Amino acid sequence: MRIEGIGGPKLRAEGVNLWHDTSHWGSIGLVEALRKLPVVWLTSLIVRTRMFFSRPDALLLVDFGAFNARLAQWYKRWVGGDVYYYFPPSSWRQNPTSQCDLANYTDLVITPFPWSATYLKQNNVNAYFYGHPMLDTLENATPRDEFRAMVGVDEQSVLVGLLPGSRRQEIRHNTAAMVQGIKLLMQHHSEVEVAVAIGNPSECDWILKQFSQAGVSVKATEDSHGLMRAADMLWSCSGTATLEAAVLGTPMIIMYRGSKLLEFEYHLLKHKISMFGMPNLIYGSKIIPELVQNEVNPQRLLTESENIWPGSPGAMKQTEALDHIKQQLGSPGATQKAAQLIAQRLASIPTKRSK
């Protein structure tokens, strides 16, 4: 079997012949997305051309509906092989607002949310739900006591975990706000210890310098999942990390700071956005505080942190909600089951074509 396509270093490490590296495609905000559009558009043309001539037997898509849905429709029309979609577009939405047409161009859809599978089946999609793969990823997260011993934090301390993000821009904006917020928090609570997750190793020195210049002692770690499990609370940049933290059951504050241009975009669109944190979207209400731009200030971070202080009613209420969110994601084993189903379908392709 020969596997080719587009993706990142992990796919290449697994033996996939990459036509294009998409690891830098991530963007936040409309303007940043528009800057990436020429590269995405050109890559789409290259991929379609290569598939037209190589005639692959099947197309496997993961997430990224804006790109993949159009590619799947083109492939189904001009190549005609099987289309398998893992993480279909907007699968997290419990009340979809757009018409579902996946049945027209997919042969198999595997979704990470149970309500998505129900909705897709109602729309004649061959859909399956095995659970969320994040449950598999987090099964081996470093235990709380082991992580604390590793970074030198005792059990009596209140450990605040900081997750400023992985993209350089968001790290720079979020870290600056976190530093000032932590300074104020430590003035009010002497038992606080701080650890920051380094999502982008190239930014490590810059991050540590910001804390050092502010006179704040901080532990640095690349084990973000271990930090999520060991912390008493988290200040997390909006994104995948918030759902990971929810699965691990750690109370948190969701925050995001960006450029002035991003702030302008937010003010234009915020009347359409009731909440943006993935745990809140799944839960159906804002059980976790969401702070954006100027709302991410020292006083607000202090107030929200004290509301979810270890042992407080706020912390217990949020923990109960996080457990509810985790229960909705199914049970571990989803990744293996999804892979087995796709492998079975691939194995049947020669038989179908010989008939």
HELIX and SHEET records of a PDB file:
HELIX    1   1 PRO A    9  ALA A   13  1                                   5    
HELIX    2   2 LEU A   30  SER A   54  1                                  25    
HELIX    3   3 GLY A   65  TRP A   78  1                                  14    
HELIX    4   4 LEU A  102  ASN A  104  5                                   3    
HELIX    5   5 PRO A  114  GLN A  122  1                                   9    
HELIX    6   6 MET A  134  LEU A  138  1                                   5    
HELIX    7   7 ARG A  144  VAL A  151  1                                   8    
HELIX    8   8 ARG A  168  HIS A  188  1                                  21    
HELIX    9   9 PRO A  201  GLU A  203  5                                   3    
HELIX   10  10 CYS A  204  GLN A  213  1                                  10    
HELIX   11  11 SER A  224  ALA A  230  1                                   7    
HELIX   12  12 THR A  240  LEU A  248  1                                   9    
HELIX   13  13 LYS A  260  LEU A  269  1                                  10    
HELIX   14  14 LYS A  270  LYS A  272  5                                   3    
HELIX   15  15 MET A  278  TYR A  283  1                                   6    
HELIX   16  16 GLN A  293  GLU A  295  5                                   3    
HELIX   17  17 PRO A  298  ASN A  307  1                                  10    
HELIX   18  18 PRO A  313  GLN A  328  1                                  16    
HELIX   19  19 ALA A  334  SER A  354  1                                  21    
SHEET    1   A 2 GLU A   4  GLY A   7  0                                        
SHEET    2   A 2 ASN A  17  ASP A  21  1                                        
SHEET    1   B 4 ALA A  58  VAL A  62  0                                        
SHEET    2   B 4 ASP A  82  TYR A  86  1                                        
SHEET    3   B 4 LEU A 108  THR A 111  1                                        
SHEET    4   B 4 ALA A 127  PHE A 129  1                                        
SHEET    1   C 6 LYS A 219  THR A 221  0                                        
SHEET    2   C 6 VAL A 192  ALA A 197  1                                        
SHEET    3   C 6 VAL A 158  LEU A 163  1                                        
SHEET    4   C 6 MET A 233  CYS A 237  1                                        
SHEET    5   C 6 MET A 252  TYR A 256  1                                        
SHEET    6   C 6 GLU A 290  VAL A 292  1                                        
END                                                                             
